[in-house]
Amino acid sequence: MKTLKILVLNGPNLNLLGTREPEIYGTETMDSIAKDLNACAEQLDGVELEFRQSNSESDLITWIGDAKGKFDGIIINPAAFTHTSLGVADALKAVAGIVPAVEVHLSNTHAREEIRHKSLTAPGCIGQIMGFKGYSYILALQALVSYLRSEK
């Protein structure tokens, strides 16, 4: 079985997890989420993860575009860029047929302020998982790996 390489991208302010609005985002840190996700990847057998986080929209756009030929899929938490970034949305659409992505959110964005109800980035993704705090990433990984293995 071919090893699947998954790029895990995290947008603005996710480096502050653990202390940032724990009533919304929980108390998990990016490091603890990465640890749990790596453990899940080991159980899925033949899955390698690479984690990146940036507060810069341009970094995310570049990483998405550069994923072609290097990664089989993307898990992305675009954070606030979900609702504001045509650039991130266009990058996801540009690679959609080559590097499928799953959008992840720690909170249920539909249960929050109205501005967070619309995702500009979701149309460039094969699916969206939200509301399960750090476990959203596990669900996204399981779904993406299942999708990729069924497509191959």
C-alpha positions, 0 to 999 in steps of 0.5 A: 500500500502506498504511503499517503502524505497529508498536509495539515494546515492551520490558520491565524491564531491557532498557535494560541490554542489552549489559552485562547477562548477555551470556552469556545476552542477548548484547552487543547494546544496545537501540539496536543492535537498534533500528537493525537493526530499522529497517533491516529495516523499510525493506527491508519497505517501508511499515513504520514502527516506534516503540520504547518501553522501561519498567521499569514494568508500568503503562507497558506496560499503558497503551501496549498499551491505547492502541495501538488505532487508532494501531498495526497491530501490536505486537512485545513483549519483556515480559522478566520480566513474561512470567512474572509479569504478569496485567496485561500478559497481560490488556492483550494479550488485550484488544487481540488482535483489533484490534492483533495482537502477537508476543512476543519473547525474546532467550534461549530461555526454555525452556532456562533456569530452570523459572520462565521456562518458562511465559509468561502473555503468550503467549496474548494474542499471535499468535506467539512467537519466542525464542532468537535474541538480537537477531535474534529481533526481526527474525524477529518483524517479518517474521512480523508484517508478513506476517501483517498483509499477509495479513489486509488 
